[in-house]
Amino acid sequence: QINAWYELALHDENEEIQHHAADSLFGFYLRKKDYTKAEKYLDYFSEYDPMKSYYQGRLLQKQGKIKQAYEKYENIIFSGFSTLNFVLSTMAGLALRENDIGYARFLSGKVQAVAHTLEMGKYNEYSPMLDIVCAGKDVEGTYKVVKHLLDNVGTMYDFRKSGSGFFCIHRLTYLFCLFIMNNGDGICP
């Protein structure tokens, strides 16, 4: 009887009610090991909803497809890192525009901590500080950060074991030249 009410709720005008109904029905059929029915209710989740990927991971796990389940979970973690990175970096940029280098450094430190905790590679740990040292017109600090980045460019994609650092090296060279030009040294063409 309760499942029939949830089925009715799937057609409600309110998306939140639909979502909760699909969530409940997914969980019910997953516990009953009726994986085909459980999977059907995932269609009610947006492709952009991280819970859809999480539920897909749970479904794969219950079906004994452990490797695929781990891949789903890892993709969620990577996506979460990307979101945190973008938001914290944007906030740090805002703090720099407000001339609050201390708060920008604090926020960049958070990005570094998350990158370290999630083992995103040394490159991703050092990169948040580039804007900070550039904004502070710290030539020595910029040199050190760029050196760390260049030395660790090979770790940029460690978390996914693919890609090359080619684009990144060119971006770093460009940023370093801009920094030098803005400080009046005129080294870059």
N, C-alpha and C positions, 0 to 999 in steps of 0.2 A: 504493500500500500504506500509506504513512504517513497519508494523508488518511483511510483507512478506520479506522485506529487513533484518529485524532482524532474521527471520527464516533462511535465507541464511547465515547470519553471524555466526549462530550456528555451521556451518560446515567449517568455516575458519580454516586454519592451525594454526593461531595465537590464543593461549589460551586466551589471554587478550581480544581479539575481541569477542570470544565465551562467555567469562564471562560477558562482558558488554551487549551483546545481550540478554543473559539469564536474567540478572538483569533487563533490560528494559521490557522484555516480562513478567517476574514475576510481576513487578509493575503494568503493564497494566492490566493483568488479575485479579490481586488482587483488583484493583480499580473497575473493572467490576463485581466483586463478583463471578467470574468463578474460584472457588477455585481448582477444579480438574486440570484445565489447568495451573493455577499458580504453583501448586505443581509440575507439570511435569518439569518445568524449574529449579527447585531446583536440579535436577539430574546433571546439568552442573557445580555445585559447588562441590568442594572437601569436603570430610567429615571433613577435618582438617581446613577448612575455617570457622572462627567464624561467618562470615556473613551468612553462610548457616543456622546455628542455630538461628541466629537473624531473618532471613526471615521465618524460620519454626515457631518461636514464633509469628511473625506478622500474619502468616496464621492461627495459632491456635486462636489467639486473635480475628481475623475477623470472625472466625467460632463460636465464643462464648465459646470457650474452654479456659476460663481464667486461671484456675488452671494449666493446661498443659503449657500455654503460660508463666506464671510466672516461672515454673520449667525450661523451656528453657532459659529464661533470667537469672535466678539465676545460671544456669550451666555456662553460658558465663562469668558471673562475677567471679565465682570460678576459672574458667580456666584462666581468665585474672590475678587474684590474684596470681595463681600458677606461671604463666609465669613471672610476676613482681618479685615475691619472688625468683625464681630461678636465674633470671638475676642479680638482685641487690645483692643477696647473693654471687653469683659467682664473681661479681665485688668487693665485700667486701673482699672475700678470696684472690683475686688478690692483692688488696691493702695491705692486711696483709703480703703476700709474699714479697711485695715491702717495708715492714716495715713502711707503712703509716697508722698507727693506727687511726689517726685523720680522714682520708678519709673513712677508713673502718667503723669507728663509725658513721660518717655522713650517709653512705649508709645503714647501719643497722638501723639507726633512720628512714630512709624512709620506710623500710620494716615494722618497728613497726607502723608508722603512717598509712600506708595502711591497715595493719591488724586491727588497732583500728577503722579506718573509716568504714571498711567493716564488723565490728563486727565479726571477725574471732576467737574470744576467747582470753582470757588473755594469755594462753599458747603461741599462735602464736605471741602475742605482745612481750613477753619476750625472746623467743628463739633466735632471731637474735643476741642478745648480748652475748650469751655463747662463741662464737668463739673470740669475742673482748676481754672479760675479761681473757680468757685462754691465748690468744696471749700476753696480757700485763702482764702475770704471776701474776695476781691480785687474790690472794687466797681469800681474804675477798669478793671481787666482784664476784668471781666464786661461792663461797658459797651462796651469796645472789641470784644470777641468778638461780642457781640450785634449791634453796629452792623455789623461785617463780615458777619455772617450775613444780616441784613436787607438790606444793600446787595447781597448776592450770592445772594439767595434765587432769583432768576431763573436761576441757573446750576445749581441743584440737580439738574436732570434733563438737563443738557447732553449727557451721555453717551448718552442714548437719545432725545433730542429730543421728549419728550412730557411731559405732566403739568403741574401748576401748583404753585406754592408755597403755596397757600392754607392747607392743613393745617399746613405747617411754620411759617408766620407765627404761627398761633394757639398752636402748641406753644412757640415761642420766647417769646411774650408770657407764657404761663403759667409757663415756667421762670424768666423774669426776675422775675416777680412773686413767685414762691416764694423766690427768692434775696433779694430786698429784704425780704420778710416775715421771713425767717430771720435777717436782720441787724438786725431791730428798727426799720427805718425806717417801716414801715407804710404805704407808698405805695399798695399794691394793695388793692382792696376785698376 
